[in-house]
Amino acid sequence: MRKIIHQTWKTNQLPGLFKNWSESWKACLPGWEYRFYTDDDNRAYIAEHFPSLLEQYDRFGEDGDASYNGSIRKVDMAKYAYLAVEGGLYVDMDMECMKDPTPIFEQMNNGGASHFFVREDDTKGANAFFAISTSMMGTDGPSKFFEKVVERLQSRFSPEGPVADTGVLYFTELAATPGGVTIDLWSENETETIVRRGRSAVLLGHENQFNGPRYYDLLKKRKCVSREKCLTLFPNAYAISHWTDVWHGRKVPE
C-alpha cells in the first residue's frame, strides 16, 4: 500500500476537535505521509487530474446549493479523485483513530485485495474511510474503480441531494464494481470479509471496527466523545466516526 493519508477541510485552520482527530491519524501511522487539502487545493486537483469534470465540480456550488450541499458534493468528488490518482488512505475529518490499522492493510495484501471498504450500516457502505493497496493494481494507475467513481459524477445533480448524488448511496451503488460488493456480503459480526469476483478482491470492514456508533444512536455517540468510554463500547475499533454533520451546518465540537 502506498503510505499516504489524505484529508481535507475548507481552510488550513482546523476548528475544534478536528485538530485532535487529525493528529490521531498521524500518531497511529507515524511512518505515513500526511497530505492535507483545502477547498482551493481540491479545485486545483480536479483541474489538474480531471479537467473535463471541472465545470461539473464548479456547478456543485451553484443552483442555490452554494452552502452545505454544494460543498459536500465537491468534497466527495475530491476524495474519490485522491484515491483514483494516488492511492493510499482517505479519512473524513470527524473520524478518530483508536489504534494502528496496519493489520487491516496487511490483511489486504495477504489476501490479494486491491480495495478496502467499510460498512456504514445494514443498507450501505461508507464513503468516509477507504483505502487502496496499489501493489495489487495494474501499471496504468492506482485505481480504475475510483477513476470510474469520479468520472460518473459528470452531470450528476438531482433533487435527492448529495447523499444520492455523490455520497454514501452513490458510493454503495458503485462498490459492486470491484469484487462484486453488495451490502448483503458485509459480515454481520466484527470480522473482516474478503469478497472476490474474477481477479478482483475487496476487503470489507465492519462498522463496529471503523465507525463505532451508528449515526442515529445518540446515546453511544455522546459516550464516544470520551475516547476511554468509547473503547469500552467498541473494544475492537480501529477508528470511530464522531458524525459531526458539519456539512449540514453544525459546528465542529470543541
N, C-alpha and C positions, 0 to 999 in steps of 0.2 A: 504494500500500500504506500502511496505517496504521502509522506507525513506532513500534511498541511491542514490546519484548522481554518475554516472560512466563517466569518461572522460579519454582520452588517448592522449599522444604525444610521439615523438621519445625519448626524454630525460626528465630529471627533470627540465630543463631550458626552460621555456615557452618564445618564442620570441614575440616581438612586442605587438600588441593588444590582443593576446591570453591571456595574463595575466589579462587584464581588463575584457574581456568577461568571462573568467573562474570565476573571482571574482563576476561577476554579478549573477551567479547562487547561490553562497554561500549567497549573500545578499538577493536574492529572497526567498530562502528556508533555513533560518538560523537554523532551528531545524533538518536539514537533515545531515546525514553523507556524507562526500565528499571523494570519492576514485579516486585516480589518478594512471594511469598505464603507464609505459614506454614501449618501444618496447621489452626490456628484460622481463619485467613483463608479457606482453602479451604472449610471447612464453612459459613462465613458467606456465601461467594459462591454456593454451591449453594442455601442457604436463601433468598437474595435473588432469584436468577435462575431457579432450577429448584425451587421449593418442593415440588412434587409428588414430587420424587426425593430429598428429604432423608431420608426413612425408609430408602430403599434405600442411600443414602450411609452412614448410621449402621450399617446391617446389615452392610456390608462389614467392619466391625471385630468382628463377633460370631461365633457358632458356632465358637468355638475358633480363630478366624482373626485375632485382635487384633494379632498381631505384624507379620510381614513381608507375607504375602499380603493381609491386610486393608488394610494401609496403602497398598500399591501400587495396589490397586483404587480406593481413594479418590483417590489422586494422578491416576490415569488419568482418572477422571470429571472432576476439576477441570481438568486440562489441556485436555480437549475443551471444557469449558464456557468457558474463557477465549476460545478461538477462535470459539466459537459466538456469543458476545455482543459481543466487541470486535475480533476480527480480529487482525492483526499476526503475530508470530513466536513460536512456543513452542520452547524448547530445554531438554532434560534437563540436570541439574546436572553430569553426568560428561562433557559434551561441551565441547571446547575449540575456540575459533575460531582458524583458522590464517591466514585472510586475509579481507578485506572481501567479503561475499557479495552486495553490491549488484548486480553483473552478473546474478545469478540473478533477482533481483526485477525488474530492468529487462527481462529476457527474458520474465518472466511478463506484464508489462504490454504489451510489444510484440507478444507472441503471443496476447494476449487470454485468458490462462489465469487462472482465478479462484483455484486452489489449487496449492500446491507440496508434493509428497510425495517421500520418499526411499526407495529400495530398501534393505532390510537384508541380504538375500542372495538366492539363486536362487528361494526359495519364498515370500518375504513382504516386505511393506513395513514401514518403521519407524514407531514412534509416539513417537520421541524428538525429532524435529525436523520441524515442518511450518509452513506459512505460508499466509496468505490475502491476496490483492490485493483490498481492499474496493472499489476503483474499478470492479471488474468485477462486483460483486454488485448485487442489487436494493435497493430502498429499504426493504424490510421487515426488514432485519437483515443483519449481515456474512456469515453462513454458514448456509444451510438444511442443508447437508451436516453440519456439526459439531453443529448442533442435533439432527439425527436421530441422530448418533452418541451424544450424551448421553442422549436420551430412550429409546433402545433398551436402555439399561442397566437399565431397570426390571425387577426380578425376575430379573436375570441373575446366577446364582450356582450354580456346578456344581463337582463334584469334580475337574474338569480343571484348575482353578486359574486364577490371574489372567491368564496369557498368553492363554488362550482366552476368558475372561470379559470382560476389559476391555483387554487388551494387544495385542501385535502381530498375533496371529491374528484377533482380533476386528476390529481396525482394517483389516487386509488384506481381510477379508470385506466390509466396508462401503465400502472405497475404490473398488469398482466402480460406486458411485453417480454421482459427478460425472465426466463424461468417459469412462466405461466402462473404468476402470483395472483390468486384471488383471495378474497377476505376469509373464506372458509378454510383456507390452508394454514392460517395463523394458528399457532399452538394455543390450546386452551389453558395449558399450565405455564409455568415460568421458564420453560426450557426453550432454547433456540431451535429453529427448524430450517433445514436446507431443502429448497424446492428446486427441482431440475426439469428442464424441458429441452431435449436435444443436447446441444453442447453448452447451453446456458444454465447457470445455477445462481440462486439468490438465497442469502441467509436472512431469515426473518427473526426479529426480536420482539418479545412480548412487552406489552405496555407497562407491566409491573417492573420491568428492568430499566426502561428508558423514559417513562412518563410519570410513574408513581400514581398519584390520584387522578381520577378522571375529571374532565372539565366540569361536570355538574356536581361533583362530590365536594360540596362546600366545606364540610367538616374536616375531611382529610386535607383539603387544600390549605385550610387555616393552620392545621397542625404542621404541615410541611414547610411553613415559614421558618420553623426551627429545624435546622439540619439534624440535630440529635433525635428529636421526636419523629421526624420523617423516616430516619433509618430504622426505628423500631417498627414502623408500619410496613416499610419496604426494605427489609434487610439485604436483599439480593440486588438492589438497584445500582446500576452504573450511573444513572442520571435521573434527575427529577425535573418535570416541567412545572413551573410556577403559574402558568396560564394567566399572564398579566393582562391580556386582552388590550394591549396598548393600541392595536390597530382599530379598536372601537372607540378610541379616545380616552381610555383610562390612563391615569398617571402611573408611572413606574413607582413601585413601593420603595420607601426609604429604609 
